[in-house]
Amino acid sequence: MAAATLWIGSPAVDAGNNTAVPAGIVTDLAGSPRLADSPVVSDTGSGAPPIVDMGAYEAQPLLAAYTRLEICTDAQWYEPSTGQPAEIQSVGPVTGSIHDVPAAAPIWGQDAGPTSSATLTRVFTIPLDATSITGVVTFVADDGVTLTLNSGAIGNYDALVWPPPAVRLLDNLRPGANEFRAAVYNRGGFAWVEACAVVVCAQQWRVYAPVVLRGY
């Protein structure tokens, strides 16, 4: 009975009488919690909060599930020209040093010589139903590396004497497939990159039913 469900704007929300709820009844007709507070609605009913809604259905507050992704340089990055996985490099920063990026490994092509690939890439997926997405990446590299996300430049890192890692916000993340790409522009035989990105996305999974209770 669709006309009996509640929308957030209905004056029936938080307007019932808690003493009218029969003993032992803890769910509404749809099986949702019978007493669910709607924080954006003023209580006009009777009883101690949360106040029951009027009618057979209780408006359920908006909830969100969160997904946290960590994308760090490792052997899952690959050379797009060959499909071969990245090689962990021994010339990168010592683990635990001030130039190290925790949880990341220094990577480049399949060897440390001039024939190493000039590009590495890593594809990751954000849930299609994500409603908000935030991210940050920390990276350090040698010697002359450009890091991009979805073809948008994040920054360059060109250091013979390594400064601390750079930190950049990721402002072009999107639901679905995303691609990090590291491209060397100087001394390909000596290149490596170490990076770690953290992405957090929210997925709203429950909303108020978009029908106002009739008769109130």
Secondary structure, 3 states (H helix, E strand, C coil): CHHHCCCCCCCCCCCCEHHHCCCCCCECCCCCECCCCCCCCCCCCECCCCCCCCCCCCCCCCEEEEEEEEEECCCCCECCCCCCECEECCCCCCCCCCCCCCCCCCEECCCCCCCCCCEEEEEEEECCCCCEEEEEEEEEEECCEEEEECCEEEEEECCCCCCCCEEEECCCCCCEEEEEEEEECCCHHHCEEEEEEEEEEEEEEECCCCCCCCCC
